[in-house]
């Protein structure tokens, strides 16, 4: 299988970002030049660009209209049931629809890419699996050592659109050094959610679980596939970091406070760390039906919203 690859290049820094519009417009490579050579910020499985690998397992997948898991394969909403496909190996729906499907490119310049996906236009069968039509537009800009993304969600339907948005970046470790174990991770979270069979129960975990990340934790001490919330924002922005002390580099992930949760995942290969901003706790429909504020969002007909995520690599010394 051969997939179209789109490459953005910043003319000043020489940084590059590569995308697969046919696979969720996944940014599967973000390379930044440094004094000692180029550094790969994102991890992707070898051969991912061929388009036959797991769509959520590499690069930076976009998760919409729901991030994480929905228990089982039925969405209950507004008195109706909507069938979903299982996808996590445990019998649950996971990560929405758009990360696996082809997006349309609507704007392409040397350092800017805009692509979108609309259910009714790009895969009308999805209208049988979700309560409303939806449109998501992703705008990526590469400037210096920073890759900026703006995600615009629109409701083109005549009925309310419930949704959640997440991104799933695989950050490659180390950042040019020789040891991933010695990298230090900081994520500004204050609450960890209890999971049962990977589904949030609604109950909190002991506070020290989140406190370790808020203080900063060494990668060698991390084994996660967990949901965190109560993020600390400053000026409307949350900031997570990975420091590689050997190379003197830092990766900074900055995202709007509209992202209410963050999933931490350490893949078994230990070559990357996923820090995943979500606008909601996974399985928000069930949690909200239990009276738990899980961050489920609803857009009325004609409404829209925007959220922003920046990834930047800098040298500290």
C-alpha positions in Angstrom: 0.0 0.0 0.0 1.3 3.5 -0.9 0.1 6.6 0.9 0.5 10.2 0.0 3.0 11.9 2.3 2.9 15.7 2.8 6.0 17.4 4.2 6.1 20.8 5.9 9.5 22.6 6.2 10.3 25.8 8.1 12.6 27.7 5.8 14.5 29.4 8.7 15.1 26.5 11.1 15.0 23.6 8.7 12.5 21.8 10.9 10.2 19.4 9.1 6.9 17.7 9.8 5.4 14.8 7.7 1.7 13.9 7.5 -0.4 11.1 6.1 -3.7 12.7 5.0 -5.0 9.2 4.1 -4.5 8.0 7.6 -6.2 10.6 9.8 -3.9 13.3 8.6 -1.5 11.8 11.2 1.7 13.8 11.8 4.0 10.8 12.0 7.3 12.7 12.0 8.5 16.0 13.6 12.2 16.6 13.2 14.1 19.5 14.6 17.7 20.5 13.8 20.0 21.1 16.8 23.6 22.0 17.2 24.5 18.3 17.3 22.2 17.1 14.5 18.5 16.5 13.9 16.3 15.2 16.7 13.1 13.2 16.1 10.4 14.4 18.5 7.8 11.9 17.5 8.0 8.1 17.4 6.4 6.0 14.7 6.6 2.3 14.0 8.9 1.5 11.1 7.0 1.5 7.9 4.1 3.4 9.3 4.1 5.7 6.2 3.0 2.6 4.1 -0.5 3.0 5.7 -1.0 -0.6 6.9 0.0 -0.2 10.6 -2.3 0.5 13.5 -3.5 4.0 13.1 -3.5 4.9 16.8 -0.1 3.4 17.4 2.3 6.0 16.0 2.9 9.7 15.4 0.2 12.0 16.6 -3.3 10.6 15.9 -6.4 12.9 16.3 -9.1 11.2 18.4 -12.6 12.4 17.6 -15.6 12.5 18.2 -14.6 10.6 21.3 -11.1 10.0 22.8 -10.3 6.9 24.8 -12.8 4.1 25.4 -16.6 3.9 25.4 -17.7 0.9 27.4 -19.0 -1.8 25.1 -20.2 -1.1 21.6 -23.3 0.9 22.1 -23.5 4.7 22.7 -26.6 5.7 24.7 -27.6 9.3 24.0 -30.8 11.3 24.2 -33.0 8.2 24.4 -31.4 6.4 21.5 -28.7 3.7 21.0 -26.0 4.1 18.5 -23.8 1.1 17.4 -20.1 1.4 17.6 -17.3 -1.0 16.5 -15.1 -2.7 19.1 -11.5 -1.7 18.8 -9.4 -2.2 21.9 -9.3 -6.0 22.1 -11.5 -5.9 25.2 -14.8 -5.4 23.5 -15.0 -1.6 23.8 -15.1 1.2 21.2 -12.0 3.3 21.3 -10.7 6.6 19.9 -13.5 7.7 17.7 -13.5 7.5 13.9 -11.3 10.1 12.2 -7.8 8.8 13.1 -8.4 5.8 10.7 -10.0 7.6 7.8 -8.8 9.8 4.9 -9.0 13.6 5.4 -9.3 16.2 2.7 -6.5 18.7 2.3 -8.0 22.2 1.9 -4.8 24.3 2.2 -1.1 23.5 1.7 1.9 25.8 1.9 5.5 25.2 2.6 5.1 25.4 6.4 1.3 25.2 6.8 -1.3 22.4 6.3 -5.0 22.5 6.7 -7.1 19.4 6.4 -10.6 18.4 7.4 -13.0 15.5 7.8 -16.8 15.7 7.7 -18.9 12.6 8.4 -21.6 13.2 5.8 -19.1 14.1 3.1 -16.2 11.7 3.8 -17.9 8.6 5.2 -21.7 8.9 5.4 -22.1 5.5 7.0 -20.8 7.2 10.2 -24.2 9.0 10.5 -25.5 5.6 11.6 -23.0 5.5 14.5 -23.1 9.1 15.9 -26.0 11.3 17.0 -25.1 14.2 14.6 -23.0 15.0 11.6 -19.7 16.7 12.4 -16.8 18.5 10.8 -13.3 18.7 12.2 -10.6 20.9 10.7 -7.0 20.7 11.7 -4.6 23.6 10.9 -0.9 22.9 11.4 1.9 25.5 11.3 5.6 24.8 11.5 7.7 27.7 12.8 11.2 27.4 14.2 11.2 24.4 16.6 7.5 24.5 17.2 4.6 22.6 15.5 1.3 24.4 16.3 -2.1 22.8 15.8 -5.6 24.4 15.9 -8.5 22.0 15.9 -11.9 23.5 14.9 -15.0 21.5 15.6 -18.2 22.5 13.8 -21.8 21.2 14.0 -23.3 21.3 10.5 -26.3 19.3 11.6 -29.8 20.3 12.6 -29.5 18.6 16.0 -27.0 18.8 19.0 -23.6 17.3 18.5 -22.0 15.6 21.6 -18.3 15.1 21.3 -14.9 14.9 22.8 -11.5 15.6 21.3 -8.1 14.2 22.1 -4.6 14.0 20.6 -2.3 11.0 21.1 1.3 12.0 20.5 4.1 9.4 20.9 7.1 11.4 22.1 10.3 9.7 21.3 12.7 9.2 24.2 15.5 10.1 24.7 15.7 13.6 23.1 19.1 13.0 21.6 20.7 11.5 24.7 21.6 7.9 25.1 19.1 6.9 27.9 15.4 7.2 28.0 15.4 6.1 31.6 17.0 9.3 32.7 14.5 11.6 31.1 12.3 13.5 33.6 8.6 14.0 32.9 6.3 16.7 34.4 2.6 16.8 33.8 0.4 19.3 35.8 -2.3 16.9 37.0 -3.9 16.6 40.5 -6.2 13.7 40.1 -6.0 10.1 38.8 -9.1 8.2 38.0 -9.7 4.6 39.1 -10.1 2.2 36.2 -11.9 -1.2 36.0 -11.0 -3.2 32.9 -9.6 0.1 31.5 -12.9 2.0 32.0 -13.1 4.9 34.5 -15.3 4.0 37.4 -15.9 7.6 38.6 -13.8 7.2 41.8 -10.5 8.8 42.4 -7.2 7.1 43.0 -5.0 8.1 46.0 -3.6 11.6 45.5 0.0 10.5 45.5 -0.4 8.9 42.0 -1.0 12.2 40.4 1.4 14.1 42.7 4.3 12.1 41.3 3.7 13.5 37.8 3.0 17.0 39.1 6.4 17.0 40.9 8.2 15.4 38.0 8.9 11.7 37.5 11.8 9.8 35.9 10.8 7.8 32.9 12.5 4.7 34.4 9.9 4.8 37.2 6.9 5.2 34.9 4.5 2.5 33.7 1.1 4.0 32.8 -2.1 3.6 30.9 -4.0 5.9 33.1 -6.4 8.8 33.1 -5.6 12.1 34.9 -7.5 15.3 35.4 -7.7 18.5 37.4 -4.9 20.0 35.4 -3.1 23.2 36.6 -3.4 25.9 34.0 -1.6 29.3 33.9 -3.0 32.0 31.6 -5.4 29.5 30.2 -2.7 27.1 29.1 -1.4 23.8 30.5 2.2 22.8 30.0 3.8 19.3 30.2 7.5 18.8 29.7 10.0 16.0 29.0 13.6 16.9 30.0 16.6 15.0 28.7 19.4 16.0 31.0 22.1 14.3 29.0 21.4 16.2 25.8 20.2 19.4 27.5 16.9 19.4 25.6 13.3 19.8 26.6 10.1 18.9 24.8 7.2 21.1 25.8 3.6 20.2 25.1 1.3 23.2 25.6 -2.5 22.9 25.3 -5.7 24.9 26.1 -7.4 24.6 29.4 -10.4 23.4 27.4 -8.6 20.0 27.6 -10.0 18.7 30.9 -8.0 15.4 31.1 -4.7 13.9 30.2 -4.0 10.2 29.5 -0.4 8.9 30.2 0.6 5.8 28.3 4.0 4.1 28.3 4.0 1.7 25.3 5.6 -1.7 25.9 8.5 -1.0 23.6 9.6 1.8 26.0 10.9 4.0 23.1 8.2 6.6 23.6 5.8 8.3 26.1 2.3 9.3 25.2 1.0 12.5 26.9 -2.6 12.8 25.5 -4.7 15.9 26.2 -8.5 15.1 26.2 -11.4 17.4 26.5 -13.2 14.8 28.5 -12.7 11.8 30.7 -13.1 8.6 28.6 -16.6 7.1 28.5 -18.1 10.5 29.3 -21.7 9.6 28.3 -22.0 6.9 31.0 -20.2 9.0 33.6 -22.4 12.0 33.0 -25.5 9.7 33.3 -24.3 8.8 36.8 -24.1 12.5 37.7 -20.3 12.8 37.3 -18.9 15.8 35.5 -16.7 14.1 32.8 -16.4 17.1 30.5 -18.7 15.9 27.7 -19.2 18.8 25.2 -22.3 19.5 23.2 -22.5 21.9 20.2 -25.9 23.2 19.1 -26.6 23.4 15.4 -24.3 25.9 13.7 -22.0 26.3 16.7 -18.2 25.7 16.6 -15.2 25.8 18.9 -11.4 25.8 18.6 -8.7 24.2 20.7 -4.9 24.6 20.4 -2.0 22.3 20.9 1.7 23.2 20.5 4.8 20.9 20.5 8.2 22.5 20.8 11.8 21.3 21.3 14.3 23.6 22.8 17.9 23.4 24.0 18.4 24.3 27.6 22.2 24.6 27.4 
